[in-house]
Amino acid sequence: MTNADLTAPVPETMTNEEIVEEAWQIVNDSFLDTGRHRWSPDTWLKKKEDILSTSIQTRSKAHEIIRRMLASLGDPYTRFLSPSEFSKMARYDMTGIGINIREIPDDNGAMKLKVLGLILDGPAHSAGVRQGDELLSVNGVDLKGKSAFEASSLLQGPSETFVNVTIKHGNCGPIQSIRVQRQSIAKTPVFYRLEQVKNGSSSVGYVRLKEFNALAKKDLVTAMKRLQDMGASYLVLDLRDNLGGLVQAGIEIAKLFLNEGETVTYTVGRDPQYMKNIVSDTSPLFTAPVIVLVATALHDNCRAVLVGERTYGKGLIQSVFELHDGSGVVVTVGKYATPNHVDINGNGVEPDFRNLPDISTAERRASEAIKETKKLDYQENQIIFSSSESATQRDTTPGDVPIVNPTMPGTTPIVNPTSPPPPPPATTTGPTTPAPASSGGSWCIASASTSQTALQVAIDYACGYGGADCSAVQPGASCYDPNTLRDHASYAFNNYYQKNPIPTSCVFGGTAQLTNTDPSNGNCRYASSTTTPTTPPTIPTTPPTFPTTPPSITTPVTPYTPGEGGGYGSEPTGYDYGPTGTPNSAETIGR
C-alpha cells in the first residue's frame, strides 16, 4: 500500500457535493478493476450524475454516499476512511499484536476469523494466542459478521497501548479474554540452522523468514554469510506463515538471489500499456503480497523450486488518498505479475511439489528449468533432504518450503553482527531409551529432565505442524488431568510417535524419550506400539546459543537468531491445531 499526501495541508472548506465528487474523481482516475467487471467509465459517470442530482445536506450523509459508492465497485480493498481513521493513519505508526487473520468457513458455511500466523514471542503469542484460535471480540466489539480487515483495524493502535481480545482456543477449546500490549519494535524475523544431507557430503542451510520488516534483509544477509562459512552449499528458504510486511523489503531480499538485470516482478496499472519492470541491480549474494513476490522472483528466474500448497491469490496494490475535509479513500490502483507475466491475483502460485521431493526429482526439475531458460551460469545440481531422511526425522526435518539453489559470487560482502555472539552450545548424547518389556509395547513420553520452556516449544510443534491429535488434553477431556505441561506433552508426543513408531519419531529436540512402561492412568489411555525402541541419535539437549565460530557439523546445528538468543528447530505453531503453512498472500495482517 502506498500513501498519497497523508500530511498535506487541508485547503478551504468544500461543499458536501464537492467532497463526494472528489472521491469519485480519484476512483475515475486511478481505480483498477481486478476482474469483477463492475466498473466502466460510462457507468461510473452515470453514478456521479445520479448522486449529484439531489442536494446533500450534511457531511455525514456525504461520507455515507462515498461508502456506498465505493462498495458498489465490489472491491473489498477499496474503502472510505473517516477523518478520525485517516488522522490515526497519518499520525501514528499503527501497530497491532502480531497475528495474521484469515476468514475460514465452518461446517455450516459461517465465516470464522482464525489466527493463521503469529509472531513467535510477539505480543499475542506471549499472551497465549495460538495458531487456529478464533477471534471473538476486540475491545468489546463482537466480530461476528466482520471481515478480517475490520478485525485487523480494531487491533491496530499506537504502540504501547493495550487492546482487549476474546479468543476461543482451537475448534472446541475454552474461551479466554486477554489484554495485550501493542508493539512496534522490529524484531529479527530470521531463524537458521545447518543440516547435513544424509548419505551425502553436502550441507544444506535452512532459513526461516517470518516477516518482511526493516531488519529482514540485514539479518538474512548475516544468516546466509554464516551458513556459507559453516559449509552450506544449498539453501532452503521457509516462508510458511510469513506475515508479509514491507514490499520494498521483499524486493531487496529477492535481489540477493538474482543476477543483475533479472526481473523481480512487474506492476500493472489500469492502462494496459503500462507495466513497470522491477529488476535486480546487483549481483546475487547467494547465486504480495511480499511472500509471493519473493517466491515467484526466485522461481521464474530458476533460482528455486517451490514446495507446499497453492497460495490464495491476492496480488493487488492499494494507494491512500486524502480528501479535502480530512477524510480519505483507499483505492486499488494496480496488481503484481510474475517475471513470467503470470497474473497472481485470483490465481495464486502453484508449487512445483506438494510434498518435499527426493533428491533425484528435485535435481531433474531444477535441471529442466535451467535448460529451458539457457541460464547455465550456476550449478545445475540441487541437493536437498533425501526421502529416507524426511521419513525418519519427522519432527526435525523441515518440509513444504521453497528450495533455493544459490551461487556465491566472489564479491560477497561480509556483514558483521550487531554484537559479538556468546560461545557455541554443547552437544550431548540424547537420553537412552530403556529396553522394552517382553510385551513389546513402547510409548513416547516427555523426558523428566527437560525444562518447561523446551517442553512448551515441543508440544506446540507436536500439536501444530506435527499434526498430533491433542483434543484429549483440552479442559474437561479424558487426559486433561493431571493438568501439567509434562503430562500433556507426554500425551502429545505419544500420539505423534504412534503414527510412525520408530525411534527418530520420539526426539523433539531432546525433550522426549521412549519407555516400555505404560503411562496410561485412570480414564486417560495412551496408544501403544510393538516397535522395539532403540537409542535415539545424538541430539542437542541445551538451549541454543550464538556460535562464535562455524562449528564442525556432524549433527544438525540448533537454530540461531541474529541479534537475539536463538530459537528452536521447529517453531511453535498452535496448541491443539492441525498443520498449517500455506504462504498466503491474502491474509490480513493485524499488526
C-alpha positions in Angstrom: 0.0 0.0 0.0 1.3 3.5 -0.8 0.3 6.8 0.8 -0.7 9.9 -1.2 -0.5 13.3 0.5 -1.0 11.9 4.0 0.4 15.0 5.6 -0.8 17.6 3.0 -2.5 20.7 4.5 -6.3 20.8 4.3 -7.5 23.7 1.9 -10.6 25.8 2.5 -13.9 24.1 3.2 -15.5 22.3 0.4 -19.2 21.6 -0.1 -20.7 18.2 0.6 -21.2 17.7 -3.2 -17.6 18.6 -3.9 -16.3 16.1 -1.4 -18.3 13.3 -3.0 -17.1 14.4 -6.5 -13.5 14.5 -5.2 -13.8 10.8 -4.1 -15.5 9.9 -7.4 -12.7 11.6 -9.4 -9.9 9.6 -7.6 -11.6 6.3 -8.5 -12.2 7.5 -12.0 -8.5 8.4 -12.5 -6.9 5.5 -10.6 -9.1 2.5 -9.8 -8.1 -0.8 -11.3 -10.9 -3.3 -11.8 -9.3 -6.6 -10.9 -11.8 -8.9 -12.6 -15.2 -8.3 -11.2 -16.1 -6.2 -14.3 -18.4 -3.9 -12.4 -16.5 -0.7 -13.4 -16.6 1.2 -16.7 -16.2 4.9 -17.5 -19.8 5.2 -18.7 -21.5 3.5 -15.7 -19.2 5.4 -13.3 -20.1 8.7 -14.9 -23.8 7.8 -14.7 -23.4 7.0 -11.0 -21.9 10.5 -10.3 -24.8 12.2 -12.2 -27.4 10.2 -10.2 -25.7 11.0 -6.9 -25.3 14.7 -7.5 -28.8 15.2 -8.9 -30.0 15.9 -5.4 -28.7 18.1 -2.6 -26.5 16.5 0.1 -27.5 18.2 3.3 -24.8 17.0 5.8 -21.2 15.9 5.8 -22.1 12.6 7.4 -24.5 12.0 4.6 -21.8 12.8 2.1 -19.5 10.3 3.8 -22.2 7.6 3.7 -22.7 8.2 0.0 -19.0 7.8 -0.6 -19.0 4.5 1.3 -21.9 3.2 -0.8 -20.3 4.4 -4.0 -17.0 2.6 -3.2 -18.9 -0.5 -2.1 -20.6 -0.7 -5.5 -17.2 -1.4 -7.1 -17.2 -4.9 -5.5 -13.6 -4.5 -4.4 -13.1 -5.3 -0.7 -9.9 -3.4 -0.5 -11.2 -0.1 -1.9 -12.8 1.7 1.1 -13.6 5.0 2.8 -11.7 6.4 5.8 -13.4 8.8 8.2 -11.5 11.9 9.3 -10.6 10.2 12.6 -9.5 7.0 10.8 -7.4 8.9 8.4 -5.9 11.0 11.1 -4.7 7.9 13.0 -3.2 6.5 9.9 -1.3 9.7 9.2 -0.3 10.5 12.8 0.7 7.1 14.3 2.9 4.2 13.4 -0.1 1.9 13.6 0.8 -1.4 15.1 -1.0 -4.5 16.4 -0.4 -7.6 18.4 1.5 -9.7 15.8 -1.2 -12.0 14.4 -2.3 -12.9 10.9 -6.1 -13.2 10.4 -8.0 -15.1 7.8 -11.7 -15.8 7.2 -12.4 -19.5 7.4 -15.9 -21.1 6.8 -17.1 -23.6 9.4 -19.1 -26.7 8.6 -22.3 -24.6 8.3 -20.7 -22.1 6.0 -20.5 -19.3 8.6 -17.3 -17.3 8.4 -14.9 -17.5 11.4 -11.9 -15.2 12.0 -9.0 -17.6 12.6 -5.4 -16.9 13.6 -3.3 -18.4 10.8 0.1 -16.9 11.6 1.6 -15.2 14.6 5.0 -13.8 15.5 7.0 -16.1 17.8 7.3 -14.3 21.2 5.3 -11.4 19.9 2.6 -9.8 22.0 -0.2 -12.2 21.1 1.9 -15.3 21.3 3.3 -14.3 24.7 -0.3 -13.7 25.9 -1.3 -17.2 25.0 -2.8 -16.9 21.5 -2.0 -19.9 19.2 -2.5 -20.9 15.6 -6.1 -21.8 14.9 -7.6 -19.8 17.7 -10.8 -17.9 16.8 -11.1 -14.2 17.4 -14.5 -13.4 19.0 -14.2 -9.8 20.0 -11.8 -6.8 20.2 -12.4 -4.2 22.9 -15.9 -5.5 23.4 -16.8 -5.3 19.7 -18.4 -8.5 18.6 -16.5 -9.8 15.4 -19.4 -11.9 14.2 -20.0 -10.9 10.6 -16.9 -8.7 10.3 -14.2 -9.1 7.8 -10.5 -9.9 8.5 -9.7 -6.4 7.6 -12.2 -4.9 10.0 -10.9 -7.1 12.8 -7.3 -6.1 12.0 -8.3 -2.4 12.1 -9.7 -2.9 15.6 -6.5 -4.5 16.7 -4.4 -1.6 15.5 -3.4 1.4 17.5 -0.4 3.4 18.8 2.5 1.4 20.1 2.5 0.6 23.8 -1.3 0.9 24.1 -3.4 -2.0 25.2 -6.2 -3.9 23.5 -8.6 -6.5 25.0 -9.2 -9.6 22.9 -11.5 -12.5 23.4 -10.4 -15.7 21.7 -11.6 -19.3 21.5 -8.7 -21.8 21.6 -8.8 -24.3 18.7 -12.1 -25.6 17.4 -13.6 -26.7 20.7 -11.4 -25.3 23.3 -12.1 -22.8 26.1 -12.9 -19.1 25.6 -10.4 -16.7 27.1 -10.2 -12.9 27.4 -6.7 -11.4 27.3 -5.2 -8.0 27.5 -2.4 -7.4 25.0 0.0 -4.5 24.6 0.6 -3.4 21.1 4.3 -3.3 20.0 6.1 -1.7 17.0 9.6 -2.7 17.8 11.0 -4.6 14.9 12.4 -8.0 15.9 14.6 -10.1 13.8 12.5 -12.3 11.5 15.3 -14.7 10.6 16.0 -18.1 12.1 18.5 -20.5 10.6 20.4 -23.7 11.1 22.7 -26.1 9.1 21.6 -29.6 8.1 23.8 -32.4 6.9 22.5 -34.3 3.9 22.1 -38.0 4.7 24.5 -40.2 2.8 26.0 -37.2 1.2 28.9 -34.8 1.6 26.9 -31.6 1.1 25.3 -29.4 3.8 22.0 -27.5 3.4 21.3 -24.2 5.1 17.7 -23.9 6.4 16.5 -20.3 6.9 13.0 -19.4 8.1 11.9 -15.8 7.3 8.9 -14.9 9.4 8.3 -11.3 8.3 9.5 -8.8 5.8 10.3 -6.0 8.2 13.1 -3.4 8.4 15.5 -6.0 9.7 14.7 -8.7 7.2 17.4 -8.0 4.6 20.2 -7.3 7.1 19.6 -10.4 9.2 19.1 -12.6 6.2 22.5 -11.5 4.8 24.0 -12.3 8.2 22.4 -15.7 8.3 23.4 -16.6 4.7 27.0 -15.5 5.3 27.3 -17.6 8.4 25.7 -20.6 6.8 28.2 -20.3 3.9 31.1 -20.1 6.5 29.7 -23.3 8.1 29.9 -25.0 4.7 26.3 -24.7 3.3 26.1 -25.4 -0.4 22.4 -25.0 -0.8 19.6 -23.2 0.9 16.0 -23.9 2.0 14.1 -20.7 2.4 11.0 -21.3 4.6 8.2 -18.7 4.0 5.4 -20.6 5.7 3.2 -18.5 7.9 5.2 -15.4 6.9 3.2 -12.3 8.0 4.1 -10.3 4.9 5.1 -6.7 5.5 7.2 -4.2 3.6 7.0 -4.6 -0.2 10.4 -2.9 -0.6 12.0 -5.3 1.9 10.7 -8.2 -0.2 12.1 -6.7 -3.4 15.5 -6.2 -1.8 15.6 -9.8 -0.5 14.7 -11.2 -3.9 17.6 -9.2 -5.4 20.0 -11.0 -3.1 19.4 -14.2 -5.1 19.3 -12.7 -8.7 21.8 -11.7 -11.2 21.9 -8.0 -12.3 19.1 -7.2 -14.7 16.9 -10.2 -13.9 13.2 -9.3 -13.2 11.9 -9.3 -9.7 8.3 -8.5 -10.5 6.0 -6.5 -12.8 3.4 -4.0 -11.6 0.5 -3.4 -13.8 -1.8 -0.3 -13.7 -5.2 0.4 -15.3 -3.6 1.4 -18.6 -2.9 -2.0 -20.3 0.1 -0.4 -21.9 1.7 0.4 -18.6 3.8 -2.3 -17.0 6.7 -1.4 -14.7 9.5 -3.8 -14.7 11.3 -4.0 -11.4 14.8 -5.6 -11.9 17.7 -6.6 -9.8 20.5 -4.0 -9.9 23.2 -6.1 -8.1 24.9 -9.4 -8.4 23.3 -12.1 -6.3 24.6 -12.7 -2.7 23.6 -16.3 -3.0 23.8 -17.0 -6.8 2.2 -9.9 -2.4 1.9 -9.6 -1.4 5.5 -9.8 -0.5 5.7 -13.6 0.1 4.6 -14.4 -3.4 6.7 -11.6 -4.9 9.8 -13.2 -3.4 8.8 -16.8 -4.2 8.0 -16.1 -7.9 11.0 -13.9 -8.4 13.3 -16.8 -7.4 11.2 -19.5 -9.2 10.8 -17.7 -12.5 14.5 -16.9 -12.6 15.3 -20.5 -12.0 16.8 -19.9 -8.6 14.4 -22.1 -6.7 11.8 -24.8 -6.8 8.6 -24.3 -4.8 7.3 -26.8 -2.3 4.0 -26.5 -0.4 0.4 -25.5 -1.2 -1.0 -23.2 -3.8 -1.3 -19.6 -2.5 -4.6 -17.9 -2.1 -4.1 -15.4 -4.9 -4.1 -11.8 -3.7 -1.6 -9.6 -5.7 -3.1 -6.1 -5.5 -1.7 -2.7 -4.8 -3.6 0.0 -2.9 -3.0 3.7 -2.5 -4.3 6.0 0.2 -5.7 9.4 -0.9 -6.7 12.3 1.4 -9.9 14.2 0.7 -10.1 18.0 1.4 -12.2 17.6 4.6 -9.7 15.3 6.3 -11.3 12.0 5.3 -9.7 9.6 2.8 -10.1 6.8 0.4 -8.1 3.6 -0.1 -8.2 2.6 -3.7 -6.9 -0.5 -5.6 -4.6 1.0 -8.3 -2.5 -1.9 -9.6 -1.5 -5.5 -9.3 1.6 -7.7 -9.5 2.6 -10.1 -12.2 5.4 -12.6 -12.0 8.6 -12.4 -14.1 6.9 -14.8 -16.5 3.9 -12.4 -16.8 1.6 -14.6 -14.8 -1.2 -12.6 -13.1 -1.0 -13.5 -9.4 -4.3 -12.0 -8.3 -7.1 -14.6 -8.2 -4.8 -17.3 -9.5 -2.2 -17.8 -6.8 1.1 -19.5 -7.3 1.2 -23.3 -7.9 4.1 -25.1 -6.3 6.4 -27.5 -8.1 5.9 -30.1 -5.4 3.1 -30.6 -2.9 5.5 -32.5 -0.6 9.2 -32.5 -0.1 10.7 -34.3 -3.2 13.6 -36.7 -3.1 17.0 -35.7 -4.5 16.6 -37.1 -8.0 13.2 -35.5 -8.6 14.4 -32.1 -7.3 17.5 -32.3 -9.4 15.6 -33.2 -12.5 13.1 -30.3 -12.1 15.9 -27.8 -11.5 17.9 -29.1 -14.5 14.8 -28.8 -16.7 14.3 -25.2 -15.6 17.9 -24.3 -16.3 17.9 -25.8 -19.7 14.6 -24.1 -20.7 16.0 -20.6 -19.9 19.5 -21.5 -21.0 20.9 -20.0 -17.8 23.9 -22.2 -17.2 26.0 -19.8 -15.2 25.3 -21.5 -11.9 25.4 -25.0 -10.6 22.9 -27.4 -12.1 22.6 -29.8 -9.2 20.3 -29.2 -6.2 20.8 -31.5 -3.2 18.0 -31.4 -0.6 17.0 -33.8 2.2 16.5 -37.3 1.0 13.2 -39.1 1.2 14.6 -41.6 3.6 15.7 -38.8 6.0 12.4 -36.9 5.8 10.6 -40.2 6.6 12.5 -40.9 9.7 13.0 -37.5 11.2 9.5 -36.1 11.1 10.0 -33.8 14.0 13.3 -32.3 12.9 13.3 -32.1 9.1 11.7 -29.0 7.6 9.3 -29.7 4.7 6.9 -27.9 2.4 9.2 -24.9 1.8 10.9 -23.2 -1.2 14.3 -24.9 -2.0 16.8 -22.4 -3.3 19.9 -23.2 -5.4 22.2 -20.3 -4.6 25.5 -19.3 -6.1 28.1 -17.2 -4.2 30.0 -14.5 -6.1 33.5 -13.6 -5.0 32.4 -10.1 -4.1 30.0 -11.2 -1.3 30.0 -8.5 1.4 30.8 -9.6 4.9 28.0 -8.4 7.2 29.2 -8.1 10.8 26.7 -9.0 13.6 25.4 -6.2 15.8 27.1 -7.7 18.9 29.7 -10.4 19.5 28.0 -13.8 20.0 28.5 -16.0 23.1 30.1 -19.4 23.0 28.6 -22.3 21.0 26.1 -24.7 22.5 27.3 -28.0 24.0 26.0 -31.1 22.1 25.4 -34.2 24.1 24.1 -37.6 23.6 20.3 -37.9 24.0 18.6 -39.9 26.7 19.0 -43.7 26.4 15.7 -45.4 25.9 15.1 -48.4 28.2 14.8 -51.8 26.7 11.3 -53.0 26.0 9.4 -55.3 28.2 8.5 -58.8 27.0 5.2 -57.5 25.8 7.0 -55.4 23.2 4.9 -52.2 24.0 6.6 -48.8 23.6 5.4 -45.3 24.3 7.0 -41.8 23.7 6.9 -39.5 26.8 8.4 -36.2 27.9 11.9 -36.5 29.5 11.9 -35.8 33.2 15.0 -33.5 32.9 13.6 -31.2 30.2 12.9 -27.6 31.0 9.3 -26.2 30.9 10.4 -23.8 28.1 11.7 -26.6 25.9 8.6 -28.7 26.6 6.3 -25.8 25.6 8.1 -25.4 22.3 8.0 -29.1 21.6 4.3 -29.5 22.4 3.5 -26.5 20.2 5.2 -28.3 17.4 3.6 -31.7 18.1 0.0 -30.2 18.2 0.8 -27.8 15.3 2.9 -28.8 12.3 3.3 -32.3 13.7 -0.4 -33.0 13.4 -0.9 -34.8 16.7 -4.4 -35.0 18.0 -4.3 -33.1 21.2 -8.0 -32.8 21.9 -7.7 -35.3 24.8 -5.6 -32.8 26.8 -8.1 -30.0 26.5 -10.1 -28.9 29.6 -12.7 -31.5 30.5 -11.2 -34.1 28.2 -10.0 -37.6 29.4 -6.3 -36.7 29.6 -6.6 -33.1 30.9 -5.7 -34.3 34.4 -3.0 -34.4 35.7 -3.0 -30.8 34.4 0.7 -30.3 34.0 2.7 -29.4 30.9 4.8 -32.5 31.2 1.8 -34.9 31.3 0.2 -33.0 28.4 3.4 -33.1 26.4 3.8 -36.8 27.0 0.3 -37.5 25.6 1.0 -35.2 22.5 4.5 -36.8 21.9 3.0 -40.3 22.1 0.1 -39.5 19.8 2.6 -38.2 17.3 5.0 -41.1 17.7 2.4 -43.8 17.2 1.7 -42.6 13.7 5.2 -43.6 12.7 6.6 -45.7 15.6 10.3 -45.5 15.0 12.9 -44.1 17.4 13.6 -40.9 15.5 9.9 -40.0 15.8 10.4 -39.7 19.5 13.1 -37.0 19.6 11.5 -33.5 19.8 14.8 -31.7 20.2 15.9 -33.9 23.1 12.7 -33.4 25.2 11.3 -36.9 24.6 12.3 -40.5 25.2 10.9 -43.9 24.7 9.7 -46.1 27.5 8.3 -49.6 28.0 6.1 -48.6 30.9 2.6 -47.8 30.0 1.9 -44.1 31.0 -1.9 -44.5 30.9 -3.7 -43.5 34.1 -7.4 -43.5 35.0 -9.5 -42.7 32.0 -6.5 -41.4 30.1 -5.3 -44.2 27.7 -2.1 -43.9 25.7 -1.9 -45.8 22.4 0.9 -48.3 22.3 3.3 -49.8 19.8 5.0 -53.1 19.4 8.0 -51.4 17.8 11.3 -52.2 19.6 12.7 -48.9 20.9 16.4 -48.2 20.5 18.7 -45.5 21.5 17.9 -42.2 19.7 20.6 -40.4 17.7 22.9 -37.8 19.2 20.9 -34.6 19.8 21.5 -31.2 21.4 19.9 -31.0 24.9 20.9 -27.5 25.9 19.1 -24.3 24.8 20.7 -22.8 21.6 23.2 -20.0 21.9 25.3 -18.0 19.4 28.2 -19.7 17.8 31.4 -17.7 17.8 33.0 -19.8 15.0 31.5 -22.1 12.4 31.0 -25.4 14.3 32.1 -28.8 12.9 28.8 -30.2 11.6 28.2 -33.8 12.4 24.6 -33.4 13.7 22.0 -30.6 13.0 23.0 -27.3 14.4 20.4 -25.6 16.6 18.9 -22.5 15.1 20.4 -19.1 15.7 18.6 -15.8 15.6 20.8 -12.9 14.6 20.8 -10.3 17.3 18.7 -12.4 19.8 19.1 -15.5 21.8 18.3 -18.1 19.2 15.4 -20.4 18.7 14.3 -24.0 18.2 14.4 -26.1 15.1 10.6 -26.4 15.0 8.9 -23.2 16.0 5.7 -23.3 17.9 2.6 -23.0 15.7 -0.6 -23.9 17.5 -1.7 -25.8 20.6 -4.4 -28.3 19.6 -4.4 -27.3 16.0 -3.5 -29.2 12.8 -0.8 -28.5 10.3 -0.7 -25.1 8.6 1.8 -23.5 6.3 0.4 -22.0 3.1 2.5 -18.9 2.1 -0.8 -17.0 1.8 -0.6 -13.5 0.3 -4.3 -12.8 1.0 -4.2 -13.0 4.8 -4.8 -9.7 6.6 -2.0 -8.6 8.9 -3.2 -7.5 12.4 0.0 -5.7 13.3 
